[in-house]
Structure formats: C-alpha cells, structure tokens
Amino acid sequence: MGMKPKVLLVEDNADVRRLYAIGLNQRGFEVKLAANGAEAVDRVASERPDYILLDWMMPLMDGREVVERLDHEDGTAEIEIIVISGQPEPPALPPRVRAWLTKPLTVDELVREITRPHAQASGQ
C-alpha cells in the first residue's frame, strides 16, 4: 500500500473540524487541519496535500480568496479542491473547485467525493 492520501481540512468550526478529522483518519487518510483561509494557504505550501476540503464562509480569508491565492502559487495546480459549505452552490464557481458539497455532510459523503474518479479535462 502506498502513501496515505493527504487531506487538508479547512474549517473554522472546531466541532466540525474534529468530527471530519477523526472520521477521515479512521478511513485511512492523513489529515492536516487549518482553522481559516490564511492558515490554509500556509499549510498548503508546507504540506502539499492531495486534496483540500475547503469551507467557503470563513473569517479572515474566505474560500474564494483561498482558491485565488492558490491559483498564483507554484506547484498547487494538481491539488483537488472540494468545497464544504452551509451555503448553496454559487452560480460562478472558480474552475479550480472540483465539487461543492453542502453541509450537513457525513464523513462517508466526503470520502465518496474524495475517492470519486475524476476526469481532469472535462469540457463543460
């Protein structure tokens, strides 16, 4: 078995963060945590996660700003971004965002989305 997939979980709610982190750990993921967008951008640089589970509505720097920052960072283009949000999906999602999942979400739903085969260049 190779390396565990590494997930950066960006969520400002500590309870939600803990719940998802425990569940993802139990299912074989290496989980790194960030409590806000600014922390997320720092962690991406140091951790190089395979996936980012990104809360959209956060203080300091929201999900959209995180995505925009990552667009300008070297070596982050391969990272898959999955948004987890209490909000309905906005009409104009940044192209970097692979999926928008609406809370409340179970850990199994998260895992299903993370592990879903993903066709890179889907012409929309």
Buried (B, 14 or more C-beta within 10 A) or exposed (E): EEEBBBBBBBBBBEEBBEBBBEBBBEBEBBBBBBBBBBBBBEBBEEBBBBBBBBBBEBEEBBBBBBBEBBEEEEEBEEBBBBBBBEEEBEEEBBEBBBBBBEBEBEBEBBBEBBEEEEEEEEEE
